[in-house]
Amino acid sequence: MYLKPAPTIIDLDQREDGPIITSMLKRLTGTVELPLLLVGGKPVGTVEEVKALAASGELKQMISEAGGVVDGAKKKGRRK
């Protein structure tokens, strides 16, 4: 998906404070399963659940309801 604003990706295994952020995520979301997708500040689910939501179109709807623009960052093709 081309999202606007662009998503923020945090690689916890690449950060010194990764364990601290993981602990905070567990406290806030109730899960430590990674990767973790947050839409509108709320966890979406497991990888399988995210794939199912994307396939059904529900993920796009969730992103739109959270204020994101789906397909908003596509580069326009050149005119010939």
Buried (B, 14 or more C-beta within 10 A) or exposed (E): EEBEEEEEEEEBEEEEEEEEEBEEBEEEBEEEEEEBBBBEEEBBBBEEEBEEBEEEEEBBEBBEEEEBEBEEEEEEEEEE
